[in-house]
Amino acid sequence: MKKTKEEAIIDEISHYVNSDVTYIDALVIYAEKHDIEIEVLGEIVKRSVVLKSKVEEDAEFLNLIEETQKLPI
């Protein structure tokens, strides 16, 4: 089955992520490489539950947003 354009973008962004590159950095790298506005990627992030949660985790880790309360397990 063929991937949608959004799935292909998400896969490429995920390939950039490693111990030194966060999802936020990967989004910026992707935008620069493909010469598109970061706001366009923002729309894709909003629609992708997985990508949205990864970006949120990165933002919490980098203290860009307040940490959300999580239930103890």
N, CA, C and O atoms as a GROMACS GRO file, in nm:
protein
  292
    1MET      N    1   0.084  -0.118   0.000
    1MET     CA    2   0.000   0.000   0.000
    1MET      C    3   0.089   0.125   0.000
    1MET      O    4   0.190   0.130   0.069
    2LYS      N    5   0.049   0.223  -0.078
    2LYS     CA    6   0.129   0.344  -0.092
    2LYS      C    7   0.102   0.439   0.024
    2LYS      O    8  -0.011   0.452   0.071
    3LYS      N    9   0.209   0.506   0.070
    3LYS     CA   10   0.197   0.603   0.179
    3LYS      C   11   0.136   0.732   0.128
    3LYS      O   12   0.154   0.772   0.013
    4THR      N   13   0.062   0.799   0.218
    4THR     CA   14   0.013   0.932   0.184
    4THR      C   15   0.129   1.030   0.196
    4THR      O   16   0.234   0.997   0.252
    5LYS      N   17   0.110   1.149   0.144
    5LYS     CA   18   0.215   1.249   0.150
    5LYS      C   19   0.249   1.284   0.296
    5LYS      O   20   0.366   1.300   0.330
    6GLU      N   21   0.147   1.294   0.381
    6GLU     CA   22   0.171   1.323   0.523
    6GLU      C   23   0.252   1.212   0.589
    6GLU      O   24   0.343   1.240   0.667
    7GLU      N   25   0.219   1.087   0.560
    7GLU     CA   26   0.294   0.976   0.619
    7GLU      C   27   0.439   0.978   0.574
    7GLU      O   28   0.528   0.949   0.653
    8ALA      N   29   0.463   1.012   0.447
    8ALA     CA   30   0.600   1.019   0.396
    8ALA      C   31   0.677   1.131   0.466
    8ALA      O   32   0.795   1.114   0.498
    9ILE      N   33   0.611   1.244   0.491
    9ILE     CA   34   0.676   1.356   0.560
    9ILE      C   35   0.710   1.316   0.703
    9ILE      O   36   0.820   1.342   0.750
   10ILE      N   37   0.616   1.252   0.771
   10ILE     CA   38   0.638   1.209   0.910
   10ILE      C   39   0.753   1.108   0.916
   10ILE      O   40   0.836   1.115   1.007
   11ASP      N   41   0.759   1.015   0.821
   11ASP     CA   42   0.868   0.917   0.817
   11ASP      C   43   1.003   0.986   0.798
   11ASP      O   44   1.100   0.952   0.865
   12GLU      N   45   1.008   1.083   0.706
   12GLU     CA   46   1.135   1.152   0.681
   12GLU      C   47   1.179   1.232   0.804
   12GLU      O   48   1.297   1.234   0.837
   13ILE      N   49   1.084   1.296   0.870
   13ILE     CA   50   1.116   1.373   0.991
   13ILE      C   51   1.169   1.278   1.099
   13ILE      O   52   1.265   1.310   1.169
   14SER      N   53   1.108   1.162   1.112
   14SER     CA   54   1.151   1.064   1.213
   14SER      C   55   1.293   1.014   1.187
   14SER      O   56   1.364   0.980   1.281
   15HIS      N   57   1.334   1.010   1.061
   15HIS     CA   58   1.470   0.964   1.029
   15HIS      C   59   1.575   1.063   1.077
   15HIS      O   60   1.689   1.024   1.102
   16TYR      N   61   1.541   1.190   1.090
   16TYR     CA   62   1.636   1.290   1.137
   16TYR      C   63   1.659   1.282   1.288
   16TYR      O   64   1.763   1.326   1.338
   17VAL      N   65   1.562   1.227   1.360
   17VAL     CA   66   1.567   1.228   1.507
   17VAL      C   67   1.668   1.126   1.557
   17VAL      O   68   1.670   1.010   1.515
   18ASN      N   69   1.753   1.173   1.650
   18ASN     CA   70   1.847   1.084   1.718
   18ASN      C   71   1.875   1.145   1.856
   18ASN      O   72   1.801   1.233   1.900
   19SER      N   73   1.979   1.100   1.922
   19SER     CA   74   2.006   1.149   2.058
   19SER      C   75   2.043   1.297   2.061
   19SER      O   76   2.027   1.362   2.164
   20ASP      N   77   2.091   1.350   1.949
   20ASP     CA   78   2.129   1.492   1.943
   20ASP      C   79   2.026   1.580   1.876
   20ASP      O   80   2.031   1.702   1.889
   21VAL      N   81   1.932   1.521   1.803
   21VAL     CA   82   1.833   1.597   1.726
   21VAL      C   83   1.693   1.565   1.778
   21VAL      O   84   1.650   1.450   1.773
   22THR      N   85   1.624   1.666   1.828
   22THR     CA   86   1.488   1.648   1.876
   22THR      C   87   1.390   1.655   1.759
   22THR      O   88   1.427   1.690   1.648
   23TYR      N   89   1.264   1.622   1.787
   23TYR     CA   90   1.161   1.633   1.684
   23TYR      C   91   1.144   1.778   1.640
   23TYR      O   92   1.117   1.805   1.523
   24ILE      N   93   1.159   1.870   1.732
   24ILE     CA   94   1.147   2.012   1.698
   24ILE      C   95   1.258   2.050   1.601
   24ILE      O   96   1.232   2.118   1.501
   25ASP      N   97   1.381   2.007   1.628
   25ASP     CA   98   1.493   2.034   1.538
   25ASP      C   99   1.471   1.966   1.403
   25ASP      O  100   1.501   2.023   1.298
   26ALA      N  101   1.419   1.844   1.407
   26ALA     CA  102   1.396   1.769   1.283
   26ALA      C  103   1.294   1.840   1.194
   26ALA      O  104   1.308   1.840   1.072
   27LEU      N  105   1.193   1.901   1.255
   27LEU     CA  106   1.095   1.977   1.178
   27LEU      C  107   1.160   2.096   1.109
   27LEU      O  108   1.130   2.126   0.993
   28VAL      N  109   1.248   2.164   1.180
   28VAL     CA  110   1.318   2.279   1.122
   28VAL      C  111   1.410   2.233   1.009
   28VAL      O  112   1.416   2.298   0.904
   29ILE      N  113   1.481   2.123   1.029
   29ILE     CA  114   1.569   2.069   0.925
   29ILE      C  115   1.488   2.034   0.800
   29ILE      O  116   1.527   2.068   0.688
   30TYR      N  117   1.374   1.968   0.820
   30TYR     CA  118   1.290   1.929   0.708
   30TYR      C  119   1.241   2.052   0.632
   30TYR      O  120   1.244   2.056   0.509
   31ALA      N  121   1.196   2.154   0.706
   31ALA     CA  122   1.145   2.275   0.643
   31ALA      C  123   1.254   2.345   0.562
   31ALA      O  124   1.228   2.392   0.451
   32GLU      N  125   1.374   2.352   0.616
   32GLU     CA  126   1.485   2.416   0.544
   32GLU      C  127   1.526   2.336   0.421
   32GLU      O  128   1.553   2.392   0.316
   33LYS      N  129   1.530   2.203   0.436
   33LYS     CA  130   1.572   2.117   0.325
   33LYS      C  131   1.474   2.127   0.208
   33LYS      O  132   1.516   2.126   0.092
   34HIS      N  133   1.346   2.136   0.238
   34HIS     CA  134   1.243   2.138   0.134
   34HIS      C  135   1.192   2.278   0.103
   34HIS      O  136   1.098   2.294   0.025
   35ASP      N  137   1.253   2.379   0.165
   35ASP     CA  138   1.220   2.519   0.140
   35ASP      C  139   1.070   2.546   0.154
   35ASP      O  140   1.005   2.603   0.066
   36ILE      N  141   1.016   2.503   0.270
   36ILE     CA  142   0.876   2.531   0.300
   36ILE      C  143   0.867   2.603   0.434
   36ILE      O  144   0.959   2.598   0.516
   37GLU      N  145   0.756   2.670   0.455
   37GLU     CA  146   0.734   2.743   0.579
   37GLU      C  147   0.707   2.645   0.693
   37GLU      O  148   0.644   2.542   0.673
   38ILE      N  149   0.755   2.678   0.811
   38ILE     CA  150   0.736   2.593   0.928
   38ILE      C  151   0.588   2.583   0.965
   38ILE      O  152   0.545   2.484   1.023
   39GLU      N  153   0.510   2.686   0.930
   39GLU     CA  154   0.366   2.685   0.959
   39GLU      C  155   0.295   2.572   0.884
   39GLU      O  156   0.197   2.516   0.933
   40VAL      N  157   0.344   2.539   0.765
   40VAL     CA  158   0.287   2.428   0.689
   40VAL      C  159   0.307   2.297   0.766
   40VAL      O  160   0.215   2.215   0.773
   41LEU      N  161   0.425   2.279   0.822
   41LEU     CA  162   0.450   2.160   0.902
   41LEU      C  163   0.368   2.160   1.030
   41LEU      O  164   0.331   2.054   1.080
   42GLY      N  165   0.341   2.279   1.081
   42GLY     CA  166   0.258   2.290   1.201
   42GLY      C  167   0.121   2.229   1.180
   42GLY      O  168   0.066   2.166   1.270
   43GLU      N  169   0.066   2.246   1.061
   43GLU     CA  170  -0.064   2.186   1.030
   43GLU      C  171  -0.056   2.034   1.028
   43GLU      O  172  -0.148   1.966   1.072
   44ILE      N  173   0.055   1.981   0.978
   44ILE     CA  174   0.074   1.836   0.977
   44ILE      C  175   0.090   1.784   1.119
   44ILE      O  176   0.036   1.678   1.154
   45VAL      N  177   0.163   1.857   1.201
   45VAL     CA  178   0.182   1.818   1.341
   45VAL      C  179   0.048   1.815   1.413
   45VAL      O  180   0.021   1.724   1.491
   46LYS      N  181  -0.037   1.914   1.389
   46LYS     CA  182  -0.168   1.920   1.454
   46LYS      C  183  -0.254   1.799   1.417
   46LYS      O  184  -0.332   1.752   1.500
   47ARG      N  185  -0.241   1.749   1.296
   47ARG     CA  186  -0.324   1.636   1.251
   47ARG      C  187  -0.269   1.501   1.291
   47ARG      O  188  -0.343   1.403   1.295
   48SER      N  189  -0.140   1.493   1.322
   48SER     CA  190  -0.077   1.366   1.357
   48SER      C  191  -0.066   1.354   1.509
   48SER      O  192   0.008   1.429   1.573
   49VAL      N  193  -0.141   1.262   1.566
   49VAL     CA  194  -0.140   1.243   1.711
   49VAL      C  195  -0.001   1.203   1.760
   49VAL      O  196   0.046   1.252   1.862
   50VAL      N  197   0.064   1.113   1.687
   50VAL     CA  198   0.196   1.064   1.728
   50VAL      C  199   0.299   1.177   1.723
   50VAL      O  200   0.373   1.199   1.819
   51LEU      N  201   0.304   1.248   1.611
   51LEU     CA  202   0.402   1.356   1.596
   51LEU      C  203   0.375   1.468   1.696
   51LEU      O  204   0.468   1.526   1.752
   52LYS      N  205   0.249   1.498   1.717
   52LYS     CA  206   0.212   1.602   1.814
   52LYS      C  207   0.261   1.566   1.954
   52LYS      O  208   0.314   1.651   2.025
   53SER      N  209   0.244   1.441   1.994
   53SER     CA  210   0.287   1.399   2.128
   53SER      C  211   0.439   1.400   2.139
   53SER      O  212   0.493   1.434   2.245
   54LYS      N  213   0.510   1.364   2.033
   54LYS     CA  214   0.657   1.366   2.035
   54LYS      C  215   0.710   1.508   2.048
   54LYS      O  216   0.803   1.534   2.124
   55VAL      N  217   0.650   1.600   1.974
   55VAL     CA  218   0.691   1.741   1.982
   55VAL      C  219   0.659   1.796   2.122
   55VAL      O  220   0.738   1.872   2.178
   56GLU      N  221   0.546   1.758   2.176
   56GLU     CA  222   0.509   1.803   2.311
   56GLU      C  223   0.607   1.750   2.415
   56GLU      O  224   0.646   1.823   2.506
   57GLU      N  225   0.648   1.623   2.403
   57GLU     CA  226   0.746   1.566   2.495
   57GLU      C  227   0.879   1.641   2.487
   57GLU      O  228   0.941   1.672   2.590
   58ASP      N  229   0.922   1.671   2.365
   58ASP     CA  230   1.046   1.747   2.347
   58ASP      C  231   1.036   1.885   2.410
   58ASP      O  232   1.128   1.931   2.478
   59ALA      N  233   0.924   1.951   2.389
   59ALA     CA  234   0.904   2.086   2.443
   59ALA      C  235   0.905   2.084   2.595
   59ALA      O  236   0.960   2.175   2.658
   60GLU      N  237   0.844   1.982   2.655
   60GLU     CA  238   0.846   1.969   2.802
   60GLU      C  239   0.988   1.946   2.851
   60GLU      O  240   1.032   2.007   2.948
   61PHE      N  241   1.061   1.856   2.784
   61PHE     CA  242   1.198   1.825   2.823
   61PHE      C  243   1.288   1.948   2.815
   61PHE      O  244   1.375   1.968   2.899
   62LEU      N  245   1.266   2.031   2.713
   62LEU     CA  246   1.346   2.151   2.694
   62LEU      C  247   1.293   2.271   2.773
   62LEU      O  248   1.343   2.383   2.759
   63ASN      N  249   1.192   2.248   2.856
   63ASN     CA  250   1.128   2.351   2.937
   63ASN      C  251   1.071   2.466   2.854
   63ASN      O  252   1.073   2.581   2.897
   64LEU      N  253   1.021   2.434   2.736
   64LEU     CA  254   0.956   2.533   2.652
   64LEU      C  255   0.809   2.549   2.690
   64LEU      O  256   0.749   2.654   2.670
   65ILE      N  257   0.752   2.441   2.746
   65ILE     CA  258   0.615   2.445   2.798
   65ILE      C  259   0.614   2.376   2.934
   65ILE      O  260   0.706   2.302   2.969
   66GLU      N  261   0.509   2.403   3.010
   66GLU     CA  262   0.497   2.337   3.139
   66GLU      C  263   0.466   2.190   3.120
   66GLU      O  264   0.395   2.151   3.027
   67GLU      N  265   0.522   2.108   3.210
   67GLU     CA  266   0.495   1.966   3.201
   67GLU      C  267   0.350   1.936   3.234
   67GLU      O  268   0.292   1.995   3.326
   68THR      N  269   0.292   1.844   3.158
   68THR     CA  270   0.156   1.803   3.187
   68THR      C  271   0.158   1.701   3.299
   68THR      O  272   0.253   1.623   3.311
   69GLN      N  273   0.056   1.702   3.379
   69GLN     CA  274   0.047   1.606   3.489
   69GLN      C  275   0.016   1.468   3.433
   69GLN      O  276  -0.075   1.452   3.353
   70LYS      N  277   0.092   1.369   3.476
   70LYS     CA  278   0.074   1.232   3.432
   70LYS      C  279   0.037   1.146   3.552
   70LYS      O  280   0.087   1.168   3.662
   71LEU      N  281  -0.048   1.052   3.530
   71LEU     CA  282  -0.088   0.962   3.636
   71LEU      C  283   0.026   0.867   3.669
   71LEU      O  284   0.090   0.814   3.578
   72PRO      N  285   0.053   0.844   3.797
   72PRO     CA  286   0.158   0.748   3.833
   72PRO      C  287   0.114   0.607   3.799
   72PRO      O  288   0.000   0.568   3.822
   73ILE      N  289   0.207   0.530   3.744
   73ILE     CA  290   0.174   0.393   3.706
   73ILE      C  291   0.259   0.297   3.785
   73ILE      O  292   0.248   0.175   3.768
   0.00000   0.00000   0.00000
